[in-house]
């Protein structure tokens, strides 16, 4: 089951890169906020259908949970807007790796301190090494994309 969840997460990440590439182009043509609105509108419609057909009944409703838990829904808006803008300026690869770096860094802080009711997973040397490796990857991808743009502009 763990392998399946990892594979599904990788597929989810791949879909986010595809979404970023498409939304970057769409946002350039119709505007950042219209693009974000379309993303959330279609997402809401598809999710509503999934809830209607597949979601089992739960004893607790959205109105019953602690209100701070509803704030998670607000995190998607800045992400979409930032990605639409960033992809247009720095490309899909750099934007995506930067997002993953931010996700990894915040995820490790959440794990380490057990924020938001999550289990504590201590920050260890291998985890710090992973952050450093990803920071290096971000640097090298960014540096190589700048060189590619410079060479293409010079030609």
FENDA-V688310 format. One line per field, one symbol per residue. phi: phi as a letter, one per 20 degrees, with the letter a starting at -180 (. if undefined). psi: psi as a letter, one per 40 degrees, with the letter a starting at -180 (. if undefined). burial: I if it has 16 or more other ideal C-beta (glycine too) atoms within 10 Angstrom, else O. A space follows every 10 residues. Layout:
phi = ???
psi = ???
burial = ???
This chain:
phi = .fffffffff fgffffffgf ffffffffed offfffffgf ffffffffff fgecfffcfd dffefgffff fgffffffgf ffffffgfdc nfffgfffff ffffffffff ffemfmnefe cffdgfffff fffffffgff ffffffffff fffff
psi = dddddddddd dddddddddd ddddddddde iddddddddd dddddddddd ddddhiiidh ideeihddde dddedddddd ddddddddde iddddddddd dddddddddd ddefifeiih hhhidddddd dddddddddd dddddddddd dddd.
burial = OOOOOOOOOO OOOOOOIOII IOIIOIIOOO OIOOIIOOIO OOOOOOOOOO OOOOOOOOOO OOOOOOOOOO OOOOOOOOOI IIIIIIIOOI IIIIIIIIII OOOIOOOIOO IOOOOOOOOO OOOOOOIOOO OOOIOOOIOO IIOOOOOOOO OOOOO
